[in-house]
Amino acid sequence: MRKLATGLAALALVCSSAANAEGGYWGATAGLMTVDANTVDDPINFGLRGGYTFSSGWGFEGEFTDSLVSGEADAFDGRDIDVDIQTLGGYATYRSFGDVYFKGRLGLIYEDVSVGGYSSDDTGISVGGGIGLNLSPNTNVEFEYTMIEEDVNFWSGTMILTF
């Protein structure tokens, strides 16, 4: 129990060691768009992200992603068909303080899923969270999970440059 308390105290110290810098940022994100279906190989998406963080840690961001590497699904006739997912989202964000920090986001997302020649789009609520690391005063790396919809999730890494 003492080791757990010591570990939590050290984590709290690291996460509160520096203040959030207020300002705008932009970056590139890439990751795996996991689809909850047994017959689908997941696509790899790449995207752009931009936003603004206030000194309180609250902020907002927009993100666009598209499939860089298509996933594959098994068709009923035995052939493989491409699976592509495109997203456009707007989020309210919160980043905790520190050189190692936690991030949460909640927003609206538009998605377009293409499977072979069939395409379907939808708009809904998206939620995500992750952990970030300040590499320098102007460079951060974030590792996140975002729920795109009930059966589609985005596991991503992002490099952010602040200005």
N, C-alpha and C positions, 0 to 999 in steps of 0.2 A: 504494500500500500504506500509506503514511504517513497519507493522508486516511481510510482505513478504520480504522486503529488509533486515530486521533484521534476519529472518530465513535463508535466503540465505547467509548472511555474517557469521552466526554461522556455517552453513554447510561447507562453504569454509574453515573456521578456523579449524574445526575438521578434514577435509580431507587433510589439509596441515600440520598437527601437527607433523608428523613423516616422516622420509625418508624411502624409500623402502630398504629392506635388499637384497643385492645381494646374490644369491646362488641357489642351487638345492632344490627341494622339491618332495615329493610323498604324496599320500593320497588316500582315499577311497571316492567314490561318490555313492549316491543312489537317486532315484527319479522316477517320473511318466513319462512314455513315452506316451504322448497323441497322439492318432490317430484320424484324422478328418474323422470319419465315424460313422453314427448313430447306427450301429449294432455291434460296437466293444467296449468291456470293455478294458480299457488301461492296458498294462503290467507295472510292477514295475521292474526297472532295477537297477543293482548294478555294480559298476566298479572300476577300478584302474586308477589313474592319476599320471603322473610324469612330471617334467619339470625343467626349469631354468629361473630365473628372473634376469635381469641386474639392476644396480643401477638407471638407467634411467626410470625404470618401464616397459620397453619392455622385452619380453621373448618369450619362446616357450614351448609347452607342448604336450604330447601324452596322449590319453585316450582310454581305452577299457571298454565297458559295455556289459552286457548280461542280459536277463530277468531272474530275481530271482523268480518272481511270474508271470506266464503266464496270458495274457489277454484272453478274450473269445470273439468269434464272433458267430453270428447266422448263421448256414448253411441253405441252401435252403430247406433241408428236416426236419428242426426244431431242430436238435441237435446242441449242442455247440461244437466249435472246438477251440483249443489253438492258441493264437497269441503270437509269440516271436520275439523280435528284438535284434539283435546283432550289435554293432558298433565298429569301430576302426578309430580314427581320429588323425590328426596332426594339431596343431594350432599355429599361431602367436598370442601373447597375449600382452595386456597392462593393468597394474594396476596403478591407481592413487596413490598419496602419502597420508599417514595418517593412523590412527588406524581404521577408517571406510573408506573404499575405494571403488571405482568403478572398474569393470573389463570388458574388451571387448576381444573377440577372433574371429579370422577368419581363416579358414583352409579348408583342404580336409578331406572328411570322406568316409569310406566304410561302407555300411550297408547291413545286411542280414535280411530280413523279412520272417518269416515262419508263414503260416496260414494253420493249419491242416497239410496235407501232401505236400502242395505246398510251395516252397521257391523261393524267388526272391532277387537278390542282385543288388546293384547300387553304383556308386561312384560319388561324387559331392562336391559342395561348402557348407560349414556349417558356420553359424555366430551365435554368442551368446553374452550375456552380463549379468552382475549381480552386486551384492554388496558383499563386504567382510568385515570381522571384525578380527583384530589382537587380539587374546586372550592372547598371550604371545609372547616373541621374537621368539619362534620356532613353534607356533601353530596358524593357521588361520582357520576360518570357512567362506565358500562362498556359497551364494544362487544365482543360475543362471537359465537363460532360454537359451536354445540352439535350433536353428532350424536345425533339422536333414535333412529334405527335405520339400517340399511344404506342405505336409499334415501330417507330424510327427514332434512333438516337445518334448523336454526333459526338464522338470522342476526338478531341482536337488539341493541337499545340499551336500557340500563336506567338509571333515575335512582334512587339509593339515599340514604336518610336514616338516619344513625346516631343512636343514643340511648344 
